[in-house]
Amino acid sequence: MRHGLPGLGLALGFLCLPGLWDVFVESLERGLATPGRYLIGAVLIFVGLNAYAWWTDGRLRLPTLGWIAYLGALSLWEEWVFRLAMPHLLEGMGASVWGAAIISALVFGGAHYFTLRWKWQWCVGAFIGGLALSRHMGLHGDLLLITAFHWIATSVNTPRPPGQSATRAVA
């Protein structure tokens, strides 16, 4: 609740701002032009991440499947907000492309201070990851591609829902 719901509200709020809906749709053009390729990619990522979760825990549980799907959706809205919407608004206020990317990555990293259980080291990682994803967004202009990178990284770093520990027995 402290991560997903506020973030979803923020993402939807940005979509309501003038001109940002067009930015969002434009970032999805490749996916809309070749939906089969992107759907196959998403299924392969989902299956791969579930295989990783199974390998990590020694079994596959329904909450884990839901968690991985949730992380995919979370990755989409975070990338929309922090790689497109926020930088677009900052550039409109006069920030350079990289200035906007740095400010957005700082906000992204700072937001993770609360969502990643107050670990500043993880915030630094989120900031650096945010800069890398901004670079990829600049190079490719493909929201779904950077969402895939984010989804994989987040799922590998947090393969199970909060409060669940690994269940694999150590021999």
Contacts in CASP RR format, 6 or more apart in sequence:
PFRMAT RR
TARGET T0000
AUTHOR 0000-0000-0000
METHOD contacts of the structure
MODEL  1
MRHGLPGLGLALGFLCLPGLWDVFVESLERGLATPGRYLIGAVLIFVGLN
AYAWWTDGRLRLPTLGWIAYLGALSLWEEWVFRLAMPHLLEGMGASVWGA
AIISALVFGGAHYFTLRWKWQWCVGAFIGGLALSRHMGLHGDLLLITAFH
WIATSVNTPRPPGQSATRAVA
2 114 0 8 1.000
2 115 0 8 1.000
3 74 0 8 1.000
3 115 0 8 1.000
4 74 0 8 1.000
4 77 0 8 1.000
7 77 0 8 1.000
7 78 0 8 1.000
7 81 0 8 1.000
8 77 0 8 1.000
10 77 0 8 1.000
10 81 0 8 1.000
11 77 0 8 1.000
11 78 0 8 1.000
11 80 0 8 1.000
11 81 0 8 1.000
11 85 0 8 1.000
14 20 0 8 1.000
14 80 0 8 1.000
14 81 0 8 1.000
14 85 0 8 1.000
14 86 0 8 1.000
15 21 0 8 1.000
15 24 0 8 1.000
15 85 0 8 1.000
17 85 0 8 1.000
17 89 0 8 1.000
20 84 0 8 1.000
20 85 0 8 1.000
20 88 0 8 1.000
20 89 0 8 1.000
23 84 0 8 1.000
23 85 0 8 1.000
23 88 0 8 1.000
24 80 0 8 1.000
24 84 0 8 1.000
24 85 0 8 1.000
24 143 0 8 1.000
27 80 0 8 1.000
27 84 0 8 1.000
27 141 0 8 1.000
27 142 0 8 1.000
27 143 0 8 1.000
28 143 0 8 1.000
28 144 0 8 1.000
30 38 0 8 1.000
30 142 0 8 1.000
30 144 0 8 1.000
30 145 0 8 1.000
31 37 0 8 1.000
31 38 0 8 1.000
31 142 0 8 1.000
31 144 0 8 1.000
38 144 0 8 1.000
41 148 0 8 1.000
42 148 0 8 1.000
45 148 0 8 1.000
45 151 0 8 1.000
45 152 0 8 1.000
46 68 0 8 1.000
46 69 0 8 1.000
49 68 0 8 1.000
49 71 0 8 1.000
49 151 0 8 1.000
49 152 0 8 1.000
49 155 0 8 1.000
49 156 0 8 1.000
49 159 0 8 1.000
50 60 0 8 1.000
50 64 0 8 1.000
50 65 0 8 1.000
50 68 0 8 1.000
52 155 0 8 1.000
52 156 0 8 1.000
52 159 0 8 1.000
53 60 0 8 1.000
53 64 0 8 1.000
53 68 0 8 1.000
53 155 0 8 1.000
53 159 0 8 1.000
53 160 0 8 1.000
54 60 0 8 1.000
56 159 0 8 1.000
56 160 0 8 1.000
56 166 0 8 1.000
56 168 0 8 1.000
57 64 0 8 1.000
57 159 0 8 1.000
57 160 0 8 1.000
57 166 0 8 1.000
57 167 0 8 1.000
57 168 0 8 1.000
58 167 0 8 1.000
58 168 0 8 1.000
59 167 0 8 1.000
63 160 0 8 1.000
63 161 0 8 1.000
63 164 0 8 1.000
64 159 0 8 1.000
64 160 0 8 1.000
64 161 0 8 1.000
64 164 0 8 1.000
67 160 0 8 1.000
67 161 0 8 1.000
68 155 0 8 1.000
71 151 0 8 1.000
71 154 0 8 1.000
71 155 0 8 1.000
71 158 0 8 1.000
72 147 0 8 1.000
72 150 0 8 1.000
72 151 0 8 1.000
72 154 0 8 1.000
72 155 0 8 1.000
74 154 0 8 1.000
75 147 0 8 1.000
75 148 0 8 1.000
75 150 0 8 1.000
75 151 0 8 1.000
75 154 0 8 1.000
76 143 0 8 1.000
76 144 0 8 1.000
76 147 0 8 1.000
78 108 0 8 1.000
78 150 0 8 1.000
79 133 0 8 1.000
79 137 0 8 1.000
79 143 0 8 1.000
79 146 0 8 1.000
79 147 0 8 1.000
79 150 0 8 1.000
80 143 0 8 1.000
82 104 0 8 1.000
82 105 0 8 1.000
82 107 0 8 1.000
82 108 0 8 1.000
82 130 0 8 1.000
82 133 0 8 1.000
83 104 0 8 1.000
83 130 0 8 1.000
83 133 0 8 1.000
83 134 0 8 1.000
83 137 0 8 1.000
83 143 0 8 1.000
83 146 0 8 1.000
84 137 0 8 1.000
84 143 0 8 1.000
86 100 0 8 1.000
86 103 0 8 1.000
86 104 0 8 1.000
86 107 0 8 1.000
87 95 0 8 1.000
87 97 0 8 1.000
87 100 0 8 1.000
87 101 0 8 1.000
87 103 0 8 1.000
87 104 0 8 1.000
87 134 0 8 1.000
88 100 0 8 1.000
90 99 0 8 1.000
90 100 0 8 1.000
90 103 0 8 1.000
90 104 0 8 1.000
91 97 0 8 1.000
91 100 0 8 1.000
95 103 0 8 1.000
97 138 0 8 1.000
101 131 0 8 1.000
101 134 0 8 1.000
101 135 0 8 1.000
102 131 0 8 1.000
104 130 0 8 1.000
104 134 0 8 1.000
105 127 0 8 1.000
105 128 0 8 1.000
105 129 0 8 1.000
105 130 0 8 1.000
105 131 0 8 1.000
105 134 0 8 1.000
106 127 0 8 1.000
108 126 0 8 1.000
108 127 0 8 1.000
108 130 0 8 1.000
109 123 0 8 1.000
109 124 0 8 1.000
109 125 0 8 1.000
109 126 0 8 1.000
109 127 0 8 1.000
109 130 0 8 1.000
110 123 0 8 1.000
110 126 0 8 1.000
110 127 0 8 1.000
112 122 0 8 1.000
112 123 0 8 1.000
112 126 0 8 1.000
113 119 0 8 1.000
113 120 0 8 1.000
113 123 0 8 1.000
116 122 0 8 1.000
116 123 0 8 1.000
116 126 0 8 1.000
129 153 0 8 1.000
133 146 0 8 1.000
133 149 0 8 1.000
133 150 0 8 1.000
136 145 0 8 1.000
136 146 0 8 1.000
136 149 0 8 1.000
137 143 0 8 1.000
137 146 0 8 1.000
140 146 0 8 1.000
160 166 0 8 1.000
END
